[in-house]
Amino acid sequence: MLDNYTEQPIIHTLKTNYMPYAMSVIVSRAIPEIDGLKPSHRKLLYTMYKMGLLKGNKTKSANVVGQTMKLNPHGDMAIYETLVRLTTGNMALLHPLVESKGNFGRVYSRDMKYAAPRYTEVKLADIAEAFFRDIDKETVDFVDNYDGTMKEPVLLPVAFPNILVNPNQGIAVGMASNICSFNLREVCEATIAYIQKDQVNLLDYLKAPDFPTGGQILVNHDELAKIYQTGKGSFKIRARYRFDRKNSCIEVYEIPYTTTSEAIIESIAGIIKSGKIKDIVDVRDETDLDGLCIAIDIKRNADPDEIMNKLFRLTTLQDSFNCNFNILVDQKPMVLGIEGILDHWIQFRMNCIRRRCQFDIRKKTQRLHLLTGLAKILLDIDKAIAIIRGTEKDEQVVPNLMKGFGIDREQAEFIAEIKLRNLNREYILRQTADIEKLKKEIEDLKDIVAHDARVLGIICDELREIAKTYGADRKSEIVFDHEVEHITEDKLIEDYNVRLFLTREGYIKKIPLVSLRSSGDQKLKEEDAIIMEAETRNKADLLLFSNKAVVYKMKVHELADSKASMLGDYLPNILGLDPDERIICMQATDDYSGYLLFAFENGKVAKIPLSSYATKLNRRKLANAYSQLSPLVCIRYIAEDQDFAALSSIDKLLVFHTSEINPKSTRDSQGVQVLKSKKGSTLVWIKPLSELNLSDPEYYRAKVPAIGCYLKDEDKEDGQVNLFGI
C-alpha cells in the first residue's frame, strides 16, 4: 500500500520554507549592521536605556533580561549570554558597553562559567552615552516590536565607528562575518583624517588591530593593507610572556583573542606527554584575581625564548585571526574594506546629524512661533486680561484671543495657559527676549543641513571629544613580522646523539647515547642478529636499502626512542615492504656528502655520490637505487677516497684506492671493473684497509682492474680468517 504524499518541486520547497529562514538569520540575527551591533545587542542596550540604566544605579541582570524579552522573543538564557559578552567582567570587548558587578566569566577561559542572572548586577557603561546621543530627536527610524506593543530603533545613532572598535563574529546561512577590533583613539583619528584629507593611508593611523586580551600582533604591511582594502585576509596574534629566572618558570599573561587558556594548557600537556619538547617539566593554570597566568616550568639550563618559539608553532599561543568584514548596509550584506566601512558609517552619521538638526529646527520654530504670539500681547496686557475676564464660556477664550490679537490657535492656546501671576510685563519681556536668539539658531541649523562640510565638521568634533573622553592606550603590542623568528618544522625537532641498530629480521632501534651508556645487552628475537650499527643525530635523514634495489627515505626523528630491552620498530610495517623484501643496509646523513660504494659479484664496484639520493620533493621511496645486473655483495659509505681491500672467492686479495673509481651520478650505474675473475671466481666482499691487519698491504696493491694476489699464510691466521669470514 502506497503512502499518501504530495509531489512538489524541490525549488518551490526551498523558496517557500528555507529562504525566509535564511534571510531572517542573515538580516535579523547573525550579521552586524553599520552601528556595529546585531539586533540582539541593540534590543538589550535600548531596553537598558529605557530603564534609566545610563545614569542610574545597577540593577539585577535578571531584571534586564526580563525587560528585554518585550523586544527579543528568544529565551532568557540567550539574552543573558548576549549581556555577558557586553560586560566589563567578561572582557570580550575593548570598550565594554555594560558596567557589571559579579562573576561574568572570562572571554579567555572556556571553563570559567558566569553566575546566574539573579546574582549579577549591571548598568550601562559611560561610553554607551555615545550610542544613545540624541536618540530622542528622531535621529534614527523606529519600528514596532514583535507584538506591536512597543517601538524600537532600527539602528542606534552611535557617534563613532563602533563597527571597527568592538569585535564581532557571526555565522549566518551561506555567509559569515568576523570583524577584528581596533583601538578607539586610532579609529577616531583615522576617521577624522579620512574625512579631512583627499588621500589618506589608513595604515598611518590604524597601525594594527587591537584586542581586549592583549597579546602581540605580528604586522605584515602587505597583508594588513590587503585586509584594509578588501575586508578579507588574516594576521597572526601571539601570547606575551615573562620569565621567572628564580623559579625557572615561564609565565604567560596574555593570550590570543581566538583561543582559551584551557586549550593552551591541554596542548602543552600533550607536548610534555609525547616528549616533543623535553625541556618542559610541567604546566599549570595560576590565573587569580590579578588576571590570567599560565605557568610553564622548564629545566634549569633550558632557553625560555627557544621553548616559547616552539610552543608558538605547536600550540595556539600563536594563532591566526581570519578577517571577513561582512556587514549589513540597508539590509544588504556587503564585504567591505575599512574605507568602504568608513564611507557607509560617515553617510549614516551625516544622516543622523541632519535629522537631529531638522528636529531642532522644528522645535525651535515652534517655540519661536509661540513667543511671537506672546510678544503681541506685550503691547496691551490689559486687553488680554479683559478678553479673558469678559468671556463667559471657557471654550470661547481661545477664539476671542485669536480675534483680539490676530494670532493663530496654537499661539492663543499658549497664552491662555499662562498663569495669572505671569501675566506681567517682566515675565513676557524675559520670555520674548529669546526670539532673536532662536532666529539665529534656526538659521544656523538650516545652514548645517544644507552644507556637507559643516555636518562633517560636527562629526570630527564629536570624534575628537569621544577619543579624548573614552580613548585608551593599545592593549595589543605591535611586532613587525620581519622582526620575529619563524620556527620551521626542523627547529621543533630535538637534536641529540643516537645509535641505530638494524637487525637481519627487519627491526630497527634508535637509542639515545645517554641511555645507551647505562643499558645492557640488546634484546633480539630468537635467531635474529644485528647486521649494522650507526651513530648519528636525531635530525639526520635515514636511507634504507632493500634487496630489491629500492631505497626508502625517512627522518631519524620519526623513529621512536627505544631501549636495549626493547625490540624496536618493525621496518616492513613502517615502510610497507613486499613479503619477500628486506632491508640490507642503512645510511644516516646530515648533508648528503660522501659516496656509497656498491660491490657486485661480477667484480664491479660503483661509486655513487650520496647527493644522488637527495630529492627536492622529499620523496619517500626511490626505485633503481643500485644496479641489478649482478648480485649485490655489500654497500659501503666513504666520506672521502681511501684504500680498500677486495676479496675473491678463491682467496685472492686486491688492495686499491677508491680514487681509481670514477663517481657516477646515475644511481643504478654498473660501476667499473675492480676485481677480475679467474676460473669463475666472484667477489666476496670489500672492506676499508684500515679494518684489516695485513702483514704487507703493498704486496696486494695493484692498479684496477686486477686479479689480486693469494693470501699469505700469515694473513690466514685465525684472527684474519675470522675477520674475512672464510
FENDACOR-V454199 format. One record per residue. OMEGA is omega in whole degrees, -180 to 180 (NA if undefined). Layout:
# FENDACOR-V454199
OMEGA + OMEGA
This chain:
# FENDACOR-V454199
-179 + 175 + 177 + 177 + 179 + 179 + -177 + 179 + -177 + -180 + 179 + 179 + 180 + -178 + -174 + -174 + -172 + -176 + 177 + 178 + -179 + -179 + 179 + 180 + -177 + -171 + -175 + -176 + -164 + -173 + 179 + 179 + -170 + 176 + 177 + -176 + 167 + -180 + -179 + 177 + -174 + 180 + -179 + -177 + -180 + 176 + 179 + 178 + -180 + 177 + 179 + -176 + 176 + -178 + -174 + 179 + 179 + 175 + 180 + 179 + 180 + 178 + 179 + -180 + -180 + -180 + -178 + -179 + 174 + 179 + -175 + -175 + 179 + -174 + -177 + -180 + 176 + 178 + -179 + 177 + 175 + 179 + -178 + -176 + -177 + -170 + 175 + -178 + -176 + 177 + 179 + -176 + 175 + 178 + -179 + -177 + -178 + 176 + -170 + 175 + -177 + -176 + 177 + -180 + 177 + -180 + -178 + -179 + 178 + -172 + 180 + -174 + 178 + 180 + 179 + -176 + -180 + -178 + -172 + -179 + -177 + 167 + 179 + 177 + -178 + -177 + 179 + 176 + 180 + 178 + -173 + -180 + 177 + 179 + 180 + 179 + 176 + 179 + 178 + 179 + 175 + 177 + 177 + 172 + -171 + -180 + 175 + -178 + -178 + 174 + 176 + -178 + 175 + 175 + 172 + -176 + -175 + -171 + 175 + -177 + -179 + 180 + 179 + -173 + -180 + -175 + -178 + 179 + 179 + 177 + -180 + 177 + 179 + 178 + -180 + 178 + 178 + -174 + 178 + -179 + 177 + 180 + -176 + -178 + 180 + 180 + 180 + 179 + 179 + 180 + 178 + 179 + 180 + 179 + -170 + -176 + 178 + 178 + -180 + 174 + -175 + 178 + 178 + -176 + 176 + -174 + -178 + 173 + -179 + -175 + -179 + 180 + 177 + -177 + 179 + 176 + 178 + -171 + 168 + -171 + -178 + -179 + -180 + 178 + 178 + 178 + -179 + -176 + -172 + -176 + 179 + -180 + -179 + 174 + -175 + 173 + 176 + -177 + 172 + -176 + 173 + -177 + 175 + -175 + -178 + -178 + -178 + -174 + 173 + 179 + 176 + -175 + 173 + -178 + 178 + -179 + -172 + -176 + 178 + -179 + -179 + 180 + 180 + -179 + 179 + -179 + 177 + 177 + 177 + 178 + 178 + -177 + -178 + 179 + -180 + 175 + -172 + -176 + 177 + -177 + -175 + 174 + -179 + 179 + 178 + 178 + 179 + -178 + 178 + 177 + -176 + 173 + 172 + -177 + 179 + 178 + 180 + 179 + -172 + -175 + -177 + 178 + -176 + -180 + 178 + 178 + -180 + 177 + 177 + 180 + 175 + -179 + -171 + -176 + 178 + 168 + 165 + -174 + 179 + 173 + -179 + -176 + 173 + -174 + -179 + -179 + 177 + 174 + -176 + 178 + 178 + 178 + 179 + 172 + -173 + 168 + -177 + 178 + 178 + 178 + 179 + 178 + -177 + 179 + 179 + 177 + 178 + -178 + 176 + 179 + 178 + -178 + 178 + 179 + 176 + 179 + 180 + 175 + 179 + 178 + 180 + -179 + -179 + 177 + 178 + 178 + 178 + 180 + 180 + -179 + 177 + 177 + 179 + 180 + -178 + 180 + 177 + -179 + -178 + -179 + -179 + 179 + 180 + 180 + -179 + 180 + -179 + -179 + -175 + -180 + -177 + -177 + -177 + -176 + -180 + -177 + -177 + 178 + -179 + 176 + 179 + -180 + -175 + -175 + 179 + 180 + -179 + -174 + -178 + 179 + -179 + 177 + -179 + -179 + -177 + -178 + 179 + 179 + -179 + -179 + -178 + 178 + 177 + -173 + -177 + -179 + -177 + 179 + 180 + -180 + -176 + 179 + -178 + -175 + -179 + 178 + 179 + 180 + 179 + 180 + 179 + 178 + 180 + 179 + 178 + 179 + 177 + -179 + -174 + -173 + 179 + -176 + -180 + 177 + 179 + 177 + 178 + 178 + -180 + 179 + 179 + 179 + 178 + -180 + -180 + 179 + -180 + -175 + -172 + -178 + 180 + 178 + 178 + 174 + 179 + 180 + 179 + 176 + -179 + -172 + -177 + 179 + -174 + 175 + 179 + -175 + 176 + -180 + -178 + -177 + 180 + -176 + 175 + -178 + 179 + -178 + 179 + 172 + -180 + 177 + 178 + -178 + -179 + -177 + 175 + 176 + 177 + 179 + 171 + -177 + 175 + -178 + 179 + 180 + -175 + -177 + -176 + -176 + 179 + -180 + 180 + 178 + 179 + 173 + 179 + 179 + 175 + -179 + 177 + -179 + 179 + 171 + 178 + 177 + -177 + 180 + -175 + -178 + -175 + 171 + -179 + 176 + -179 + -177 + 180 + 180 + 178 + 177 + 176 + 174 + 178 + -177 + 175 + 177 + 179 + -178 + 177 + 175 + 179 + 174 + -176 + 178 + 179 + -177 + -179 + 179 + -178 + -180 + -178 + -173 + 179 + 178 + -178 + -174 + -178 + -177 + 174 + -177 + -178 + -178 + 178 + 180 + -176 + -177 + 174 + 178 + 177 + -179 + 176 + -171 + 180 + 175 + 179 + -174 + 169 + 175 + 177 + 180 + -177 + -178 + -177 + 175 + 180 + 177 + 178 + 177 + -175 + 176 + 179 + 179 + 178 + -180 + 176 + -179 + -179 + -176 + 179 + 178 + -175 + -175 + 179 + 176 + 179 + -179 + 176 + -177 + 178 + -179 + 177 + -179 + 180 + 179 + 179 + 177 + 180 + 177 + 173 + 177 + 177 + -176 + -178 + 178 + 176 + 174 + 179 + -178 + 177 + -178 + 179 + 175 + 174 + -176 + 179 + 174 + -178 + 177 + -174 + 176 + 178 + -180 + 179 + 179 + 178 + -179 + 178 + -172 + -177 + 177 + 179 + -178 + -180 + 180 + 179 + -177 + 178 + -180 + 176 + -179 + 177 + -179 + 180 + 176 + -178 + 177 + 168 + -179 + 173 + -179 + -178 + 180 + -177 + 180 + -177 + -179 + -180 + -176 + -176 + 178 + -175 + -175 + 176 + 178 + -178 + -1 + -180 + -179 + -176 + -179 + 178 + 180 + 174 + -180 + -179 + 177 + 178 + 178 + -173 + -177 + -179 + -180 + 179 + -179 + -179 + -179 + -180 + NA
